[in-house]
Amino acid sequence: MVGVTTVFSSVVVSVLRYHIPFRFRLIAYMLIVVTAVISVEQLLRAWFPDMARTLGPYVGLIVTNCVVMGRLEAFAVSHRPLEAFCDAIGVSLGYMTVLLGIAGIRELLGNGTLWGLSVMPDFYISCRVFNSPPGAFMVFAVLLYIVNWLRASTRRDS
């Protein structure tokens, strides 16, 4: 699994290397690795379910390791320990907030509930795609679009 994701990620980064702005290279690399890992995981679930169950807990570690390593290179390597500590706390809280926001939106749209409580009207038809990994990517993409749109609109107003 690691070999396939490494090969895929290396080829994609090599193809895109001149199109990724320098300041976004780490996040782009992480997104490429995450996409490769999740794709391989889904293929394993489809074709080799026993192997997927065995590897299940370790797949998330690859993604988590990628996020942590990116943050270490981006900040901790060039700052003092107290600054790195405060940055890590802030990034962790931000990451947690984003994950909880995505999870809340997915639960609301996918099940019509929030924290297990039914909050949508009786006529609401659940959109089950939001309960799957592609649903998470769709929510993330929409949230990213909204953030970029808000940034662009505040720049125009200034």
C-alpha positions as CSV (number, residue, x, y, z in Angstrom):
1,M,0.0,0.0,0.0
2,V,2.8,2.4,0.9
3,G,4.6,1.6,-2.3
4,V,1.5,2.3,-4.5
5,T,0.8,5.6,-2.7
6,T,4.4,6.6,-2.9
7,V,4.7,5.9,-6.6
8,F,1.4,7.6,-7.4
9,S,2.2,10.7,-5.2
10,S,5.7,11.0,-6.7
11,V,4.4,10.9,-10.3
12,V,1.6,13.4,-9.6
13,V,3.9,15.8,-7.8
14,S,6.5,15.5,-10.6
15,V,3.9,16.3,-13.2
16,L,2.4,19.3,-11.2
17,R,5.7,20.6,-9.8
18,Y,5.7,23.8,-12.0
19,H,2.0,24.5,-11.4
20,I,2.0,24.4,-7.6
21,P,2.9,27.7,-6.0
22,F,5.8,27.4,-3.6
23,R,3.8,28.6,-0.6
24,F,1.2,25.9,-1.2
25,R,3.5,23.0,-1.9
26,L,3.1,21.3,1.4
27,I,-0.6,21.3,1.5
28,A,-0.7,20.2,-2.2
29,Y,1.6,17.3,-1.4
30,M,-0.5,16.3,1.6
31,L,-3.7,16.4,-0.5
32,I,-2.1,14.3,-3.2
33,V,-0.9,11.8,-0.6
34,V,-4.3,11.7,1.1
35,T,-6.0,11.2,-2.2
36,A,-3.7,8.3,-3.1
37,V,-4.1,6.7,0.3
38,I,-7.9,6.9,0.3
39,S,-8.1,5.7,-3.3
40,V,-5.9,2.6,-2.5
41,E,-7.9,2.0,0.6
42,Q,-11.2,2.0,-1.4
43,L,-9.7,-0.3,-4.0
44,L,-8.6,-2.7,-1.2
45,R,-12.1,-2.7,0.3
46,A,-13.6,-3.5,-3.1
47,W,-11.1,-6.2,-4.3
48,F,-9.5,-7.5,-1.1
49,P,-11.9,-6.9,1.8
50,D,-9.9,-9.2,4.3
51,M,-6.7,-7.3,3.7
52,A,-8.6,-3.9,4.0
53,R,-9.9,-5.0,7.4
54,T,-6.5,-6.0,8.5
55,L,-4.9,-2.7,7.4
56,G,-7.8,-0.5,8.4
57,P,-6.4,1.2,11.5
58,Y,-3.0,1.8,9.9
59,V,-4.4,3.7,6.8
60,G,-5.3,6.7,8.9
61,L,-1.8,6.8,10.4
62,I,-0.4,7.5,6.9
63,V,-2.6,10.5,6.5
64,T,-2.0,11.7,10.1
65,N,1.8,11.3,9.6
66,C,1.6,13.4,6.5
67,V,-0.3,16.2,8.2
68,V,2.1,16.2,11.2
69,M,5.3,16.1,9.0
70,G,4.0,19.0,6.9
71,R,3.5,21.1,10.0
72,L,6.9,20.3,11.3
73,E,8.6,21.4,8.1
74,A,6.4,24.5,7.8
75,F,6.8,25.9,11.3
76,A,8.5,23.9,14.1
77,V,11.8,23.5,12.3
78,S,12.4,27.3,12.2
79,H,10.9,28.5,15.6
80,R,11.6,28.3,19.3
81,P,10.0,25.6,21.4
82,L,7.4,27.8,23.0
83,E,6.3,29.3,19.6
84,A,6.2,25.8,18.2
85,F,4.1,24.6,21.1
86,C,1.6,27.5,20.7
87,D,1.5,27.0,17.0
88,A,0.8,23.2,17.4
89,I,-2.0,23.9,19.9
90,G,-3.6,26.5,17.5
91,V,-3.2,24.2,14.4
92,S,-4.6,21.3,16.4
93,L,-7.7,23.3,17.5
94,G,-8.2,24.6,14.0
95,Y,-7.9,21.1,12.5
96,M,-10.3,19.8,15.1
97,T,-12.8,22.6,14.3
98,V,-12.6,21.9,10.6
99,L,-13.1,18.1,11.1
100,L,-16.0,18.7,13.5
101,G,-17.6,21.2,11.0
102,I,-17.2,18.7,8.1
103,A,-18.6,15.9,10.3
104,G,-21.6,18.0,11.4
105,I,-22.5,19.0,7.8
106,R,-22.1,15.4,6.6
107,E,-24.3,14.1,9.5
108,L,-26.9,16.8,8.9
109,L,-27.1,16.2,5.1
110,G,-26.5,12.5,5.2
111,N,-28.8,11.5,8.1
112,G,-30.8,14.6,9.0
113,T,-29.4,14.6,12.5
114,L,-26.9,16.5,14.6
115,W,-25.2,14.6,17.4
116,G,-27.8,11.8,16.9
117,L,-30.8,14.1,17.3
118,S,-33.2,14.5,14.5
119,V,-33.2,18.1,13.4
120,M,-34.6,18.0,9.8
121,P,-38.3,18.1,9.0
122,D,-40.1,14.8,8.4
123,F,-40.2,15.4,4.6
124,Y,-36.4,15.7,4.4
125,I,-34.8,12.9,2.3
126,S,-31.3,12.0,3.5
127,C,-28.5,12.3,1.0
128,R,-26.5,9.2,1.8
129,V,-23.5,10.2,-0.4
130,F,-22.5,12.5,2.5
131,N,-21.9,9.4,4.7
132,S,-19.2,8.2,2.3
133,P,-15.6,9.4,1.8
134,P,-16.5,11.3,-1.4
135,G,-19.1,13.2,0.6
136,A,-16.4,14.4,2.9
137,F,-14.4,15.7,0.0
138,M,-17.4,17.4,-1.5
139,V,-18.1,19.2,1.8
140,F,-14.4,20.1,2.1
141,A,-14.4,21.5,-1.4
142,V,-17.5,23.7,-0.8
143,L,-16.1,25.0,2.5
144,L,-12.8,25.8,0.8
145,Y,-14.7,27.6,-2.0
146,I,-16.6,29.6,0.6
147,V,-13.4,30.6,2.4
148,N,-11.7,31.6,-0.8
149,W,-14.7,33.6,-1.9
150,L,-14.9,35.4,1.4
151,R,-11.2,36.2,1.2
152,A,-11.5,37.6,-2.3
153,S,-14.5,39.7,-1.4
154,T,-12.8,41.2,1.7
155,R,-9.8,42.1,-0.5
156,R,-12.1,43.9,-3.0
157,D,-13.8,45.8,-0.2
158,S,-10.5,47.1,1.2
